[in-house]
Amino acid sequence: MAVTQMTHEHNGPSAVQALERLADGAQGVIRDQLELARIEAREAVLGSLTGMAAALVGTIFFLIGWVALSMAAYTRLLVWVPPWTSFLIVAGVNLALGAAAAAWGITRMRNPRGI
């Protein structure tokens, strides 16, 4: 009786090698995704900081303009009323507008979607 010996030919990587390659590939993908997330987060922070700086500069110019406008209104009212009355009128208008803006802002914070 002839004994035939079966040989297994090695046609590709073993299961262990395939799993190692899969794990290496997955680690590479995760590493790349983390790097991308870090870059995107940095860009988002820089964009926010740039926007905040622009808003701050705009706010400063707005306040300077508002003071100038208030002074002009005070000066114009001096034609008709005494200085203390002119001051009270300008201050009262500023307080009313500030209170209205604050109330609107509080309402928006409590209900941000406007529902």
WORABEL-V171779 format. One record per residue. N is the residue number from 1. RES is the residue in three letters. OMEGA is omega in radians with two decimals (* if undefined). Layout:
N&RES&OMEGA ; N&RES&OMEGA
//
This chain:
1&MET&-3.08 ; 2&ALA&3.12 ; 3&VAL&3.11 ; 4&THR&-3.13 ; 5&GLN&-3.14 ; 6&MET&3.09 ; 7&THR&3.11 ; 8&HIS&3.10 ; 9&GLU&-3.12 ; 10&HIS&-3.06 ; 11&ASN&-3.08 ; 12&GLY&-3.12 ; 13&PRO&3.11 ; 14&SER&-3.13 ; 15&ALA&3.14 ; 16&VAL&3.13 ; 17&GLN&3.12 ; 18&ALA&3.11 ; 19&LEU&3.10 ; 20&GLU&3.11 ; 21&ARG&3.10 ; 22&LEU&3.12 ; 23&ALA&3.11 ; 24&ASP&3.11 ; 25&GLY&3.13 ; 26&ALA&3.10 ; 27&GLN&3.11 ; 28&GLY&3.12 ; 29&VAL&-3.14 ; 30&ILE&3.12 ; 31&ARG&3.13 ; 32&ASP&3.13 ; 33&GLN&3.10 ; 34&LEU&3.10 ; 35&GLU&3.11 ; 36&LEU&3.12 ; 37&ALA&3.13 ; 38&ARG&3.12 ; 39&ILE&3.14 ; 40&GLU&3.12 ; 41&ALA&3.12 ; 42&ARG&3.13 ; 43&GLU&3.13 ; 44&ALA&3.12 ; 45&VAL&3.13 ; 46&LEU&3.09 ; 47&GLY&3.11 ; 48&SER&3.13 ; 49&LEU&3.10 ; 50&THR&3.11 ; 51&GLY&3.12 ; 52&MET&3.12 ; 53&ALA&3.11 ; 54&ALA&3.12 ; 55&ALA&3.12 ; 56&LEU&3.11 ; 57&VAL&3.10 ; 58&GLY&3.12 ; 59&THR&3.12 ; 60&ILE&3.13 ; 61&PHE&3.10 ; 62&PHE&-3.13 ; 63&LEU&3.08 ; 64&ILE&3.10 ; 65&GLY&-3.14 ; 66&TRP&3.09 ; 67&VAL&3.13 ; 68&ALA&3.12 ; 69&LEU&3.10 ; 70&SER&3.10 ; 71&MET&3.11 ; 72&ALA&3.12 ; 73&ALA&3.10 ; 74&TYR&-3.12 ; 75&THR&-3.13 ; 76&ARG&3.14 ; 77&LEU&3.12 ; 78&LEU&3.11 ; 79&VAL&-3.03 ; 80&TRP&-3.04 ; 81&VAL&3.09 ; 82&PRO&-3.08 ; 83&PRO&-3.10 ; 84&TRP&3.11 ; 85&THR&3.10 ; 86&SER&3.12 ; 87&PHE&3.14 ; 88&LEU&3.14 ; 89&ILE&-3.13 ; 90&VAL&3.13 ; 91&ALA&3.14 ; 92&GLY&3.11 ; 93&VAL&3.12 ; 94&ASN&3.11 ; 95&LEU&3.14 ; 96&ALA&3.12 ; 97&LEU&3.11 ; 98&GLY&3.12 ; 99&ALA&3.12 ; 100&ALA&3.12 ; 101&ALA&3.12 ; 102&ALA&3.12 ; 103&ALA&3.11 ; 104&TRP&3.13 ; 105&GLY&3.11 ; 106&ILE&3.10 ; 107&THR&3.13 ; 108&ARG&3.13 ; 109&MET&3.14 ; 110&ARG&-3.09 ; 111&ASN&-2.99 ; 112&PRO&-3.10 ; 113&ARG&3.11 ; 114&GLY&-3.11 ; 115&ILE&*
//
